[in-house]
Amino acid sequence: MLTGCRRLPLTFFSSTCRGLCIGRSLTSQAALHSSPSSVSFTPPSPTHGFLTSQHTSVPLHSSVRLTSTRFRSHSAHCSGAMELKEVLQVMEQLAPLSLAESWDNVGLLVEPSKSRPVKTILLTNDLTDAVMEEAEAMSCDLIISYHPPLFRPIKRLVQKDWKQRIAIRAVEAGIAIFSPHTSWDSVKGGVNDWLVGGLGSGQVSVLSQAISSASHSHKLEFMVKSTEELNAVMEELKACDSGTTLEQSVTRPDSSGIHVSVTCSDSALTPSVQTLLRHNAPSLSLTILKLEKPPLPGHGQGRLSVLDQPVTVATAIQKMKSHLGLSHLRLALGLGKKLESSVCTVAVCAGSGASVLNGVKADLYITGEMSHHEVLDAAANGTSVILSDHSNSERGFLAVFREKLAVRLPDIVTVAVSKADRDPLEVV
């Protein structure tokens, strides 16, 4: 993840499926449907998901409906390539782009002018010149780059800038480029859940909760004098909020009249208020409340795990080396801590995680990079810190995602993880 603030549980079904050169296993199925007024949610069972060792039990109140379903059956696409837009639909189901941070640049970044079937997909953490050469050599149709190679606005495409040069090469070769970035960080079962799973199972919670991307809704509270007036007002309000379901509650009438509470969408607020102001009793008693957007439990930036089986700092280091496939990590011991000290709680944030981890009470922080002073602050508070370098805390998830994506695509489509992609820093 790029430096900055970071920000559904999905249910996946595991079974062995068809063979590919990369190997495939049927592990994930999920669908996302927007709904402005209702929510239904199927939580993952303890034995299903990207990480079967982690579980979060939280109710969902949101304008997003999640249901567990198959995107396509195996028999439906045993042969024949997919169009780019179909692959993007699968990507959206695995990790909705609405989960990405507002500052991020995610989604389709380069789209070829001529449509062609997608037969080869290359996954990479960073799209460098070496990775582009690899993509061209394998006649790649789509590059999924975790970090967006195009992030800041550009005014020209010239050869002297390496990122612009890559974009030009992609256009010339007819290769599409897609970046999921912080949507992968946020989604349940994504990068951060994979990262925290390196220390084993535990009670996992989100550090920075994702909220619904739906527009705000408002509660209008007012009074009417009679049932007849209530019926007339409600008919007019329904016309203001067409296409959605008005939520209303009516209390028993008292000496002052009938108390009414109506929830409307953001777009319907102005016409609804104008409607109520045309009626004497509602206009004199009207109160408007802006409702907060509902959270999306299990989704958001960073994770905190209360480990089922505490480990020592030394054991945590060895586990994370194995999990990340690294021979070296950087360690800062918290004040008063030793390698034999127990780690019961661990907070993680892939990439540059200081902004998310700051102030979190945990025995251990795990992230890619933190500044010198941020490490000093954590250690002074008694929290040990493990740093892997930025992309090393993210890259291992590519192999996990490859399996999730491959089983949803036709057999003819090859999904490969880049061999040229690597962190620019190495221990010498």
C-alpha positions, -999 to +999 in steps of 0.1 A: +000+000+000+012+035-007+019+059+022-014+074+035-044+065+055-056+030+048-088+017+049-170-076+029-170-107+047-169-130+017-178-167+019-156-191+000-161-227-008-131-251-009-128-281-031-104-294-057-110-282-092-096-285-127-059-284-134-039-255-149-003-250-153-005-228-122-028-252-103-063-243-094-086-250-065-122-239-061-120-217-031-140-186-035-175-176-044-192-143-036-215-116-051-221-080-044-254-063-051-262-027-042-294-019-024-304+015-010-326+003+017-320-032+029-292-056+038-287-093+040-254-109+050-241-144+051-211-146+074-182-170+067-182-202+086-151-210+105-139-234+078-144-212+048-126-181+036-092-169+025-080-175+060-098-203+078-080-196+111-095-161+115-130-152+124-149-120+131-184-120+146-201-087+141-236-078+129-240-060+096-260-029+091-253-015+057-267-005+023-246-032+007-261-067+003-236-096+003-247-131-006-226-161-011-231-175-046-212-189-075-201-165-102-202-192-128-202-229-128-172-248-141-192-262-170-203-228-180-168-217-191-146-248-196-135-233-229-134-199-246-116-167-234-133-139-216-137-103-226-119-077-205-151-063-190-161-099-178-127-102-160-132-069-144-166-080-131-149-109-114-124-086-099-151-064-086-168-094-069-136-105-052-128-070-039-152-041-047-134-010-056-157+010-033-136-004-005-105+015-017-093+047+001-106+080-013-071+091-021-062+060-041-062+055-079-077+021-084-095+002-112-088+001-149-059+024-156-050+014-192-076+002-217-066-009-252-085+007-281-091-026-297-110-052-278-094-087-276-101-118-256-082-121-223-061-153-224-031-144-202-032-124-170+000-114-151-002-105-114+025-082-099+030-061-069+047-033-088+047-028-126+083-021-134+102-021-167+113-057-159+078-068-153+066-051-185+092-070-205+080-102-188+044-093-198+053-086-234+073-118-237+043-139-226+019-120-248+000-108-218-035-093-223-040-079-188-017-069-160-031-067-125-007-045-106-014-042-069+002-008-067-012+016-094+016+025-118-003+057-126-011+075-094-007+112-098-023+133-126-001+135-157-001+162-184+020+143-211+032+109-220+070+110-226+098+085-226+119+102-199+095+092-171+096+055-163+060+052-153+048+070-184+071+049-205+055+017-191+020+031-199+030+039-235+044+004-239+012-011-225-009+010-250+013+000-279+012-037-270-026-036-264-022-047-227-048-036-202-036-025-167-058-028-136-049-019-100-069-030-069-045-015-043-063-005-011-095-024-020-074-056-015-061-042+018-096-035+031-116-066+019-121-094+044-098-122+034-075-097+016-039-086+021-042-076+058-060-108+068-033-128+049-006-109+067-020-113+102-025-150+095+012-155+095+012-157+133-016-182+135-053-181+143-069-155+166-098-132+173-093-107+145-108-072+143-104-043+119-083-013+130-099+013+107-134+003+099-147+006+063-181+022+059-208+018+033-202+037+000-240+045-003-251+080+000-262+095+033-298+091+044-318+114+066-345+111+093-374+135+091-394+138+123-427+157+124-463+157+136-497+156+118-531+164+132-550+135+118-548+101+100-561+118+069-533+143+069-508+115+076-520+096+045-519+126+023-484+136+034-470+101+030-483+098-005-465+131-014-433+119+002-433+086-017-434+106-049-403+125-038-383+093-031-394+072-061-373+041-066-366+036-029-385+023+000-395+050+025-391+038+061-417+053+084-428+048+120-459+063+136-465+066+173-498+066+190-516+100+187-516+122+218-531+156+226-506+173+203-512+150+173-496+120+156-458+117+158-442+105+125-406+096+117-395+090+080-361+081+066-353+093+031-324+092+007-299+121+003-313+129-031-349+130-018-341+153+012-348+187-005-381+177-022-392+159+009-386+190+031-404+212+005-434+188+007-436+190+045-433+227+045-465+230+024-484+214+053-490+234+084-485+209+112-454+192+098-438+225+089-441+237+125-427+205+140-401+194+115-367+181+127-340+168+103-313+143+114-284+132+092-278+095+096-243+081+097-232+057+070-233+021+083-201+002+088-191-029+068-179-054+095-148-073+087-136-048+061-113-019+065-076-011+069-053-029+093-060-059+116-056-066+153-054-102+163-057-116+198-037-148+192-053-182+202-018-194+211+006-166+222+041-168+209+075-153+218+090-124+199+116-148+186+090-173+174+070-145+158+101-135+138+106-171+125+069-174+116+068-142+097+101-150+078+084-183+067+051-166+059+067-138+038+094-160+023+122-138+036+156-146+052+158-113+070+135-089+089+141-058+109+132-058+146+128-031+172+121-045+207+096-026+228+108-010+260+115-037+286+109-065+261+132-094+251+132-120+224+116-144+249+088-119+257+053-132+250+032-118+221-005-121+228-018-093+205-005-083+171-015-054+149-006-054+112-010-031+083+005-041+049+028-016+032+034+017+050+013+012+081+023+038+106-008+060+101-031+030+108-010+014+137-004+047+155-018+045+190-030+009+187-023-011+219-006-044+210+025-064+219+037-064+183+034-043+152+040-059+118+042-037+086+064-031+057+079+002+067+078+029+093+099+060+098+127+061+123+107+083+147+076+062+143+095+031+154+110+050+183+075+060+195+062+025+193+091+010+211+089+036+238+053+025+244+064-011+249+054-024+215+079-044+195+080-037+157+088-060+128+095-044+094+098-064+062+102-035+037+072-022+019+062-046-008+075-077+010+045-073+033+021-075+003+037-096-024+029-130-009-008-124-013-005-126-051-002-163-050-033-165-028-053-142-051-042-162-082-060-192-069-092-172-062-092-156-096-081-186-117-111-208-106-135-182-119-120-180-154-122-203-183-095-230-185-080-213-216-070-183-194-036-185-178-031-166-146+005-162-136+024-144-108+053-123-120+088-137-116+105-104-123+086-085-095+106-079-063+112-053-036+137-028-048+156-031-014+177-061-004+200-069+024+236-070+013 
